[in-house]
Amino acid sequence: MISNSLVSKNFKKLRQDFNLSQEELGRMLSLSRKMISTLETETSLPSLDTLDKIRELFNVDIFLFLHVENDFYKKDSNKVQKKTIKDFF
């Protein structure tokens, strides 16, 4: 079973790992700042479309993102390259 609490913690950690504001992450995922806040406060789970965008943009293993706290980056990559919001526009 997927825990809202765990997904919320991982969602916030992901955003903070890349030094993004809620607004910046929202733009990258085509979501509002309010929706990002909702996802970080255990109110809602991300849609499949949002999970797919997270996987693609941040090199995240979605199974781990949904089931394991703090350890969700794909192991097969050397190191996740931290990008700034400017890299996406």
DOLO-261758 format. One record per residue: residue number from 1; residue in one letter; x, y, z of N, C-alpha, C, O, CB in turn. Coordinates in Angstrom, 3 decimals, padded with zeros to 6 digits. Glycine has a CB too. Example, Ala and Ser with C-alpha at 12.3 -4.5 7.8 and 13.67 -1.06 7.14 Angstrom:
2
   pos   code       n_xx       n_yy       n_zz      ca_xx      ca_yy      ca_zz       c_xx       c_yy       c_zz       o_xx       o_yy       o_zz      cb_xx      cb_yy      cb_zz
     1      A    013.190   -005.690    007.800    012.300   -004.500    007.800    013.200   -003.300    007.800    014.236   -003.319    008.465    011.308   -004.473    009.046
     2      S    012.850   -002.250    007.080    013.670   -001.060    007.140    012.900    000.030    007.870    013.409    001.138    008.039    014.084   -000.598    005.725
END
This chain:
89
   pos   code       n_xx       n_yy       n_zz      ca_xx      ca_yy      ca_zz       c_xx       c_yy       c_zz       o_xx       o_yy       o_zz      cb_xx      cb_yy      cb_zz
     1      M    000.836   -001.181    000.000    000.000    000.000    000.000    000.889    001.256    000.000    001.931    001.297    000.654   -000.955   -000.008    001.223
     2      I    000.462    002.246   -000.727    001.221    003.488   -000.837    000.825    004.435    000.293   -000.358    004.667    000.538    000.986    004.155   -002.216
     3      S    001.815    004.968    000.967    001.598    005.878    002.085    001.676    007.330    001.626    002.689    007.757    001.072    002.623    005.617    003.194
     4      N    000.610    008.084    001.856    000.631    009.521    001.532    001.767    010.228    002.258    002.419    011.108    001.694   -000.714    010.178    001.898
     5      S    002.000    009.848    003.494    003.039    010.471    004.299    004.420    010.262    003.674    005.206    011.203    003.566    003.010    009.911    005.722
     6      L    004.706    009.047    003.272    005.995    008.727    002.663    006.178    009.457    001.333    007.236    010.035    001.084    006.121    007.215    002.454
     7      V    005.166    009.436    000.488    005.256    010.102   -000.815    005.426    011.608   -000.620    006.200    012.241   -001.338    003.996    009.806   -001.673
     8      S    004.720    012.176    000.331    004.851    013.611    000.612    006.270    013.966    001.036    006.835    014.953    000.565    003.861    014.034    001.702
     9      K    006.845    013.161    001.927    008.227    013.401    002.371    009.196    013.303    001.202    010.088    014.140    001.061    008.625    012.399    003.469
    10      N    009.028    012.288    000.366    009.919    012.113   -000.777    009.744    013.231   -001.801    010.719    013.690   -002.395    009.670    010.760   -001.434
    11      F    008.518    013.661   -002.004    008.246    014.743   -002.953    008.951    016.027   -002.503    009.581    016.716   -003.305    006.718    014.982   -003.087
    12      K    008.835    016.330   -001.224    009.485    017.529   -000.690    011.006    017.394   -000.736    011.702    018.353   -001.071    009.021    017.792    000.753
    13      K    011.523    016.220   -000.404    012.970    015.996   -000.452    013.496    016.179   -001.869    014.543    016.794   -002.068    013.317    014.589    000.064
    14      L    012.791    015.661   -002.835    013.192    015.811   -004.229    013.307    017.285   -004.602    014.300    017.710   -005.192    012.192    015.106   -005.154
    15      R    012.292    018.052   -004.256    012.293    019.489   -004.567    013.465    020.185   -003.884    014.148    021.006   -004.496    010.961    020.141   -004.131
    16      Q    013.692    019.860   -002.633    014.778    020.493   -001.883    016.155    020.044   -002.391    017.092    020.842   -002.407    014.641    020.172   -000.391
    17      D    016.286    018.790   -002.803    017.554    018.294   -003.343    017.993    019.095   -004.569    019.187    019.260   -004.818    017.430    016.810   -003.706
    18      F    017.021    019.586   -005.325    017.324    020.343   -006.532    017.206    021.855   -006.313    017.240    022.639   -007.261    016.400    019.911   -007.655
    19      N    017.068    022.242   -005.047    016.985    023.672   -004.689    015.922    024.417   -005.486    016.165    025.506   -006.007    018.334    024.342   -004.905
    20      L    014.748    023.817   -005.571    013.641    024.412   -006.309    012.585    024.933   -005.355    012.334    024.338   -004.306    013.029    023.399   -007.274
    21      S    011.974    026.030   -005.716    010.808    026.489   -004.969    009.609    025.660   -005.436    009.682    024.956   -006.443    010.558    028.037   -005.176
    22      Q    008.525    025.753   -004.704    007.312    025.053   -005.125    006.846    025.570   -006.482    006.374    024.795   -007.313    006.193    025.220   -004.075
    23      E    006.973    026.849   -006.705    006.559    027.440   -007.985    007.425    026.919   -009.135    006.903    026.593   -010.201    006.641    028.980   -007.917
    24      E    008.730    026.840   -008.928    009.634    026.353   -009.975    009.342    024.889   -010.320    009.266    024.527   -011.494    011.101    026.508   -009.529
    25      L    009.179    024.054   -009.293    008.861    022.655   -009.542    007.507    022.534   -010.233    007.327    021.702   -011.123    008.866    021.856   -008.228
    26      G    006.571    023.358   -009.824    005.255    023.353   -010.463    005.349    023.631   -011.951    004.691    022.966   -012.751    004.348    024.376   -009.808
    27      R    006.157    024.603   -012.325    006.340    024.908   -013.754    006.930    023.720   -014.500    006.503    023.400   -015.609    007.248    026.134   -013.930
    28      M    007.905    023.074   -013.890    008.560    021.934   -014.537    007.595    020.767   -014.740    007.692    020.038   -015.727    009.757    021.475   -013.708
    29      L    006.665    020.597   -013.803    005.717    019.470   -013.855    004.353    019.873   -014.396    003.432    019.057   -014.423    005.548    018.870   -012.473
    30      S    004.216    021.118   -014.826    002.935    021.653   -015.317    001.848    021.578   -014.246    000.706    021.207   -014.519    002.483    020.887   -016.568
    31      L    002.235    021.943   -013.014    001.314    021.968   -011.886    001.375    023.343   -011.225    002.368    024.057   -011.362    001.652    020.844   -010.863
    32      S    000.334    023.704   -010.523    000.335    024.971   -009.788    001.173    024.838   -008.511    001.433    023.732   -008.036   -001.117    025.403   -009.441
    33      R    001.588    025.979   -007.971    002.299    025.980   -006.694    001.415    025.377   -005.614    001.894    024.670   -004.727    002.731    027.411   -006.302
    34      K    000.139    025.658   -005.695   -000.805    025.125   -004.699   -000.860    023.590   -004.761   -000.954    022.931   -003.726   -002.221    025.717   -004.928
    35      M   -000.802    023.031   -005.963   -000.819    021.573   -006.099    000.468    020.965   -005.545    000.437    019.899   -004.929   -001.005    021.170   -007.577
    36      I    001.599    021.637   -005.761    002.865    021.155   -005.193    002.756    021.144   -003.671    003.173    020.184   -003.023    004.067    022.046   -005.654
    37      S    002.204    022.196   -003.111    002.011    022.267   -001.663    001.108    021.128   -001.187    001.378    020.504   -000.161    001.407    023.633   -001.263
    38      T    000.054    020.864   -001.925   -000.873    019.778   -001.587   -000.151    018.429   -001.583   -000.380    017.596   -000.705   -002.053    019.746   -002.582
    39      L    000.719    018.224   -002.567    001.460    016.961   -002.650    002.474    016.822   -001.513    002.809    015.708   -001.111    002.176    016.860   -003.997
    40      E    002.953    017.937   -001.003    003.944    017.906    000.080    003.310    017.812    001.467    004.016    017.593    002.451    004.817    019.140    000.012
    41      T    002.015    017.971    001.557    001.360    017.988    002.875    000.402    016.821    003.073   -000.565    016.927    003.827    000.608    019.288    003.062
    42      E    000.669    015.718    002.401   -000.091    014.480    002.596   -001.562    014.582    002.222   -002.362    013.741    002.634    000.014    014.056    004.015
    43      T   -001.930    015.593    001.451   -003.324    015.775    001.085   -003.697    014.993   -000.166   -004.857    014.624   -000.352   -003.615    017.238    000.879
    44      S   -002.716    014.741   -001.021   -002.986    014.100   -002.299   -001.767    013.322   -002.764   -000.645    013.594   -002.336   -003.393    015.137   -003.351
    45      L   -001.993    012.357   -003.639   -000.902    011.631   -004.280   -000.727    012.157   -005.697   -001.703    012.585   -006.314   -001.172    010.100   -004.286
    46      P    000.506    012.134   -006.233    000.711    012.599   -007.602    000.034    011.675   -008.618   -000.097    010.473   -008.389    002.205    012.702   -007.905
    47      S   -000.388    012.253   -009.730   -000.992    011.468   -010.805    000.085    010.633   -011.496    001.279    010.856   -011.291   -001.711    012.392   -011.829
    48      L   -000.335    009.688   -012.300    000.626    008.887   -013.057    001.431    009.762   -014.010    002.626    009.534   -014.200   -000.093    007.780   -013.837
    49      D    000.792    010.751   -014.606    001.479    011.674   -015.499    002.570    012.437   -014.742    003.684    012.593   -015.242    000.475    012.657   -016.134
    50      T    002.250    012.903   -013.556    003.229    013.629   -012.737    004.374    012.705   -012.333    005.537    013.108   -012.374    002.554    014.227   -011.479
    51      L    004.063    011.481   -011.946    005.111    010.521   -011.585    006.030    010.251   -012.772    007.243    010.121   -012.605    004.490    009.204   -011.087
    52      D    005.457    010.166   -013.961    006.271    009.933   -015.154    007.202    011.113   -015.425    008.357    010.918   -015.804    005.373    009.681   -016.370
    53      K    006.711    012.322   -015.236    007.551    013.505   -015.412    008.674    013.541   -014.375    009.806    013.900   -014.700    006.702    014.781   -015.317
    54      I    008.370    013.174   -013.135    009.387    013.121   -012.080    010.469    012.107   -012.454    011.662    012.373   -012.310    008.745    012.752   -010.710
    55      R    010.041    010.958   -012.928    010.977    009.904   -013.338    011.914    010.417   -014.426    013.128    010.221   -014.366    010.211    008.656   -013.838
    56      E    011.336    011.068   -015.406    012.115    011.533   -016.546    013.045    012.700   -016.188    014.222    012.688   -016.550    011.182    011.945   -017.664
    57      L    012.530    013.686   -015.494    013.317    014.889   -015.202    014.404    014.678   -014.150    015.479    015.272   -014.233    012.402    015.983   -014.744
    58      F    014.122    013.836   -013.171    015.012    013.739   -012.015    015.692    012.382   -011.839    016.355    012.146   -010.829    014.245    014.050   -010.788
    59      N    015.530    011.489   -012.820    016.175    010.176   -012.755    015.778    009.422   -011.480    016.624    008.906   -010.749    017.703    010.332   -012.820
    60      V    014.483    009.377   -011.244    013.930    008.762   -010.033    013.346    007.396   -010.362    012.679    007.232   -011.383    012.850    009.669   -009.397
    61      D    013.592    006.430   -009.509    012.933    005.134   -009.593    011.572    005.291   -008.907    011.500    005.449   -007.688    013.806    003.983   -008.924
    62      I    010.517    005.247   -009.683    009.177    005.539   -009.151    008.745    004.511   -008.107    008.090    004.872   -007.129    008.153    005.580   -010.289
    63      F    009.095    003.247   -008.293    008.745    002.259   -007.274    009.356    002.655   -005.931    008.678    002.634   -004.904    009.225    000.848   -007.691
    64      L    010.640    003.016   -005.945    011.293    003.434   -004.699    010.708    004.740   -004.175    010.552    004.909   -002.966    012.802    003.591   -004.913
    65      F    010.382    005.665   -005.079    009.791    006.942   -004.687    008.484    006.733   -003.912    008.180    007.473   -002.977    009.538    007.812   -005.928
    66      L    007.731    005.730   -004.309    006.435    005.456   -003.672    006.536    004.564   -002.433    005.603    004.505   -001.633    005.511    004.811   -004.669
    67      H    007.674    003.866   -002.273    007.743    002.864   -001.211    008.922    002.967   -000.249    008.911    002.303    000.788    007.771    001.549   -001.821
    68      V    009.937    003.772   -000.551    011.127    003.830    000.298    011.461    005.280    000.609    011.578    006.105   -000.298    012.328    003.130   -000.383
    69      E    011.613    005.587    001.877    011.899    006.966    002.269    013.337    007.356    001.940    014.285    006.651    002.287    011.638    007.154    003.761
    70      N    013.478    008.494    001.265    014.757    009.164    001.003    015.719    008.477    000.039    016.745    009.077   -000.283    015.445    009.344    002.263
    71      D    015.468    007.294   -000.432    016.436    006.585   -001.265    015.777    006.174   -002.579    015.540    004.992   -002.827    016.999    005.343   -000.524
    72      F    015.487    007.165   -003.409    014.683    006.874   -004.593    015.344    007.221   -005.919    014.713    007.091   -006.968    013.405    007.599   -004.498
    73      Y    016.600    007.659   -005.898    017.283    007.932   -007.164    017.759    006.621   -007.773    018.151    005.700   -007.057    018.478    008.905   -006.956
    74      K    017.723    006.543   -009.087    018.136    005.321   -009.774    019.599    005.026   -009.487    020.445    005.920   -009.521    017.901    005.441   -011.289
    75      K    019.879    003.785   -009.210    021.231    003.375   -008.840    022.149    003.245   -010.052    023.370    003.291   -009.903    021.186    002.058   -008.091
    76      D    021.584    003.085   -011.247    022.409    002.851   -012.423    023.043    004.121   -012.984    023.874    004.044   -013.889    021.588    002.195   -013.485
    77      S    022.673    005.259   -012.476    023.302    006.488   -012.943    024.489    006.795   -012.043    024.471    006.472   -010.856    022.291    007.673   -012.959
    78      N    025.507    007.410   -012.599    026.693    007.740   -011.811    026.333    008.674   -010.673    026.591    008.378   -009.506    027.770    008.375   -012.692
    79      K    025.746    009.784   -011.015    025.349    010.755   -010.011    024.276    011.636   -010.645    024.405    012.047   -011.798    026.577    011.605   -009.501
    80      V    023.252    011.913   -009.912    022.206    012.770   -010.448    022.779    014.167   -010.606    023.310    014.748   -009.659    020.945    012.777   -009.528
    81      Q    022.666    014.690   -011.799    023.170    016.040   -012.036    022.117    017.026   -011.564    020.982    017.026   -012.041    023.517    016.266   -013.543
    82      K    022.507    017.855   -010.631    021.578    018.850   -010.122    021.467    019.968   -011.136    022.472    020.522   -011.581    022.031    019.393   -008.743
    83      K    020.249    020.292   -011.494    019.993    021.312   -012.497    019.248    022.470   -011.858    018.610    022.334   -010.814    019.192    020.735   -013.682
    84      T    019.352    023.589   -012.506    018.566    024.731   -012.054    017.363    024.870   -012.952    017.314    024.258   -014.019    019.406    026.033   -012.049
    85      I    016.419    025.639   -012.557    015.207    025.829   -013.332    015.534    026.373   -014.722    014.816    026.084   -015.679    014.250    026.773   -012.600
    86      K    016.599    027.151   -014.846    016.985    027.729   -016.145    017.350    026.645   -017.152    017.228    026.864   -018.357    018.166    028.694   -015.971
    87      D    017.791    025.494   -016.691    018.163    024.398   -017.598    016.951    023.828   -018.342    017.112    023.132   -019.344    018.856    023.283   -016.815
    88      F    015.757    024.115   -017.863    014.564    023.536   -018.461    013.810    024.499   -019.365    012.806    024.120   -019.968    013.654    023.050   -017.388
    89      F    014.280    025.746   -019.468    013.594    026.735   -020.299    014.525    027.342   -021.302    014.115    028.197   -022.087    012.986    027.821   -019.450
END
